[in-house]
Amino acid sequence: MIYDKVDERIVSELRQIVGTEDVLIDGEALEPYTHDETVGLSAQPEVVVRARSTEAVSAVMRLAQRERVPVTPRGAGYGLSGGAVPMCGGIVLSLDRMNHILELDKDNLMLTVEPGVVTGDIHRAVEAEGLFYPPDPASLDSCTIGGNVAEGAGGPRAVKYGVTKDYVVGLEAVLPSGEVMHCGGKLVKNVTGYNMVQLLIGSEGTLAVVTQIVLRLLPLPKVQVDLLVPFDDFQAAADTVSDIVAHRIVPSTIEFMERDSIVAVEALLGKEVPHHDATAHLLIQVDGNRQEAVDADFEVVGELCLEHGARDVLVARDRPTRDRLWEARRMIIDALKHASPINHMEDVVVPRAQIPPLMRGVKALADKHEVRVICFGHAGDGNVHVNVLKDDVPDARWAALVPAFTEEIYALALSLGGTITGEHGIGATRRGHLTEALGEAQVAVMRGIKAAFDPNGILNPGKVFP
Ligand SMILES: Cc1cc2nc3c(=O)[nH]c(=O)nc-3n(C[C@H](O)[C@H](O)[C@H](O)COP(=O)(O)OP(=O)(O)OC[C@H]3O[C@@H](n4cnc5c(N)ncnc54)[C@H](O)[C@@H]3O)c2cc1C
């Protein structure tokens, strides 16, 4: 596609739409919008526009459509696949000023929000009312719900509660033409036409700009207990996960952290994690409404862990102790960046029972490429974050190593019945591998969908498609 440049006339129209202070054009102000959290990826926007209403988003899209200028929607810029990076320049449309919780409907257990609300603020707002929004990406105190919808974000609680797509029942979205579309609503059931809500979830800002979101809520479980369980053998930890599920217990989370990820967190936080020399830790959360039922479940889980050779089972019942355990888990990505500022993260997902062969394959790849690889992730749902650390690998070898490693790990995940990304998305970084993961026919249908929404390709170009 050939796009037009943003000129003075367009900037002046944008100022009329959103006001002068919400149009950024000078270099320093634009810098934060050149990248997201993807290491080593950046591109320059020509202008940044901060929208504060659906009407403003619609007017910006009409203008961009008329002038054939690309638009990249942006939440908090916490993505890990370059989705918010303006690969073709043009307008970055920031939604972070649309950050209001519009309505908590306790009769219907629904919450209506603008896209720029930070996910953790949703948690706090509904939990204060005894309600529960389960999706919990580790970035929840920074990322926005609009970014979560666009990425189909997940989190540790996916094991029991599912991911963002399982809670979004209604969307207001602005099409690339500027038209406003309302899909779904405060409805538990709805089979009227194609399921446009689910089509937009995970569409990575390439089909429409989401301007309002209706979320389904649950009652807040009254009791939560966390167990931190160190193992000396990775296979034993993996077997424990299968055994817990075979005992018909579904914890709300089953996370795993390799020893080196714990060591990296300790170095960053300056705090010691118990049994930090263990090969792997499982972080298991059991929740429910009755203390006796939760106690019974966590006792079975604890016994199963010990039967499989766990060194210990550390139990955290109160909020401060539980928060300390989770702090270590949530800091891993930052800790790995601290350990090696240049690193490469993959996000493959396999059926839960295939984690041990996946881990064996990853270790073989690390040996083959003579590079440090540290894994952590969601043992309960098969999603493993594989981090390749540059350390002191020379630049030229690193430049060849990353694509080779990526190709091999994708082939491994696909051969195990998995796929190339479980929660971080295709974005700009994985688009070259979409066809390998989905096949020609599916990618062709997706291209048809994209063309139906965005015939001129102005919305988030350079993403998803090879
Ligand atoms: C430390 C760390 C931990 C993380 N942990 C997790 C995790 O546990 N689980 C997980 O799933 N992800 C995780 N992520 C990735 C990231 O936080 C998620 O992808 C998140 O959903 C991004 O939200 P954001 O607001 O930052 O979106 P951005 O990065 O700003 O944008 C992401 C994509 O969404 C599009 N977009 C944003 N807002 C809109 C909108 N209103 N309408 C249409 N498109 C829009 C953008 O164009 C882009 O394609 C983590 C990232 C970091 C840095």
PDBQT file of the ligand as one rigid body, heavy atoms in Angstrom, charges set to zero:
ROOT
HETATM    1  C1  LIG A 501       6.088  -7.263  31.870  1.00  0.00    +0.000 C 
HETATM    2  C2  LIG A 501       5.003  -7.692  30.925  1.00  0.00    +0.000 A 
HETATM    3  C3  LIG A 501       4.162  -8.743  31.281  1.00  0.00    +0.000 A 
HETATM    4  C4  LIG A 501       3.153  -9.159  30.410  1.00  0.00    +0.000 A 
HETATM    5  N1  LIG A 501       2.321 -10.184  30.787  1.00  0.00    +0.000 NA
HETATM    6  C5  LIG A 501       1.330 -10.574  29.968  1.00  0.00    +0.000 A 
HETATM    7  C6  LIG A 501       0.456 -11.645  30.355  1.00  0.00    +0.000 A 
HETATM    8  O1  LIG A 501       0.567 -12.217  31.438  1.00  0.00    +0.000 OA
HETATM    9  N2  LIG A 501      -0.516 -12.004  29.490  1.00  0.00    +0.000 N 
HETATM   10  C7  LIG A 501      -0.686 -11.378  28.286  1.00  0.00    +0.000 A 
HETATM   11  O2  LIG A 501      -1.601 -11.739  27.546  1.00  0.00    +0.000 OA
HETATM   12  N3  LIG A 501       0.142 -10.383  27.893  1.00  0.00    +0.000 NA
HETATM   13  C8  LIG A 501       1.119  -9.958  28.700  1.00  0.00    +0.000 A 
HETATM   14  N4  LIG A 501       1.953  -8.937  28.316  1.00  0.00    +0.000 N 
HETATM   15  C9  LIG A 501       1.744  -8.292  27.005  1.00  0.00    +0.000 C 
HETATM   16  C10 LIG A 501       0.837  -7.030  27.067  1.00  0.00    +0.000 C 
HETATM   17  O3  LIG A 501       0.799  -6.471  28.350  1.00  0.00    +0.000 OA
HETATM   18  C11 LIG A 501      -0.555  -7.350  26.583  1.00  0.00    +0.000 C 
HETATM   19  O4  LIG A 501      -0.501  -7.681  25.209  1.00  0.00    +0.000 OA
HETATM   20  C12 LIG A 501      -1.551  -6.184  26.747  1.00  0.00    +0.000 C 
HETATM   21  O5  LIG A 501      -2.816  -6.636  26.338  1.00  0.00    +0.000 OA
HETATM   22  C13 LIG A 501      -1.163  -4.941  25.980  1.00  0.00    +0.000 C 
HETATM   23  O6  LIG A 501      -2.020  -3.889  26.376  1.00  0.00    +0.000 OA
HETATM   24  P1  LIG A 501      -1.613  -2.382  26.059  1.00  0.00    +0.000 P 
HETATM   25  O7  LIG A 501      -2.685  -1.488  26.572  1.00  0.00    +0.000 OA
HETATM   26  O8  LIG A 501      -0.253  -2.109  26.519  1.00  0.00    +0.000 OA
HETATM   27  O9  LIG A 501      -1.689  -2.425  24.468  1.00  0.00    +0.000 OA
HETATM   28  P2  LIG A 501      -0.677  -1.825  23.388  1.00  0.00    +0.000 P 
HETATM   29  O10 LIG A 501       0.650  -2.448  23.504  1.00  0.00    +0.000 OA
HETATM   30  O11 LIG A 501      -0.748  -0.355  23.406  1.00  0.00    +0.000 OA
HETATM   31  O12 LIG A 501      -1.384  -2.361  22.058  1.00  0.00    +0.000 OA
HETATM   32  C14 LIG A 501      -1.461  -3.728  21.802  1.00  0.00    +0.000 C 
HETATM   33  C15 LIG A 501      -2.282  -3.953  20.526  1.00  0.00    +0.000 C 
HETATM   34  O13 LIG A 501      -3.618  -3.572  20.756  1.00  0.00    +0.000 OA
HETATM   35  C16 LIG A 501      -4.044  -2.590  19.811  1.00  0.00    +0.000 C 
HETATM   36  N5  LIG A 501      -4.949  -1.709  20.552  1.00  0.00    +0.000 N 
HETATM   37  C17 LIG A 501      -4.733  -1.121  21.741  1.00  0.00    +0.000 A 
HETATM   38  N6  LIG A 501      -5.838  -0.458  22.126  1.00  0.00    +0.000 NA
HETATM   39  C18 LIG A 501      -6.767  -0.668  21.158  1.00  0.00    +0.000 A 
HETATM   40  C19 LIG A 501      -8.123  -0.262  20.983  1.00  0.00    +0.000 A 
HETATM   41  N7  LIG A 501      -8.749   0.495  21.869  1.00  0.00    +0.000 N 
HETATM   42  N8  LIG A 501      -8.768  -0.652  19.860  1.00  0.00    +0.000 NA
HETATM   43  C20 LIG A 501      -8.155  -1.426  18.931  1.00  0.00    +0.000 A 
HETATM   44  N9  LIG A 501      -6.879  -1.847  19.058  1.00  0.00    +0.000 NA
HETATM   45  C21 LIG A 501      -6.204  -1.471  20.153  1.00  0.00    +0.000 A 
HETATM   46  C22 LIG A 501      -2.756  -1.951  19.310  1.00  0.00    +0.000 C 
HETATM   47  O14 LIG A 501      -2.909  -1.441  18.004  1.00  0.00    +0.000 OA
HETATM   48  C23 LIG A 501      -1.812  -3.140  19.343  1.00  0.00    +0.000 C 
HETATM   49  O15 LIG A 501      -1.966  -3.906  18.172  1.00  0.00    +0.000 OA
HETATM   50  C24 LIG A 501       2.990  -8.516  29.157  1.00  0.00    +0.000 A 
HETATM   51  C25 LIG A 501       3.829  -7.457  28.803  1.00  0.00    +0.000 A 
HETATM   52  C26 LIG A 501       4.838  -7.053  29.668  1.00  0.00    +0.000 A 
HETATM   53  C27 LIG A 501       5.726  -5.923  29.250  1.00  0.00    +0.000 C 
ENDROOT
TORSDOF 0
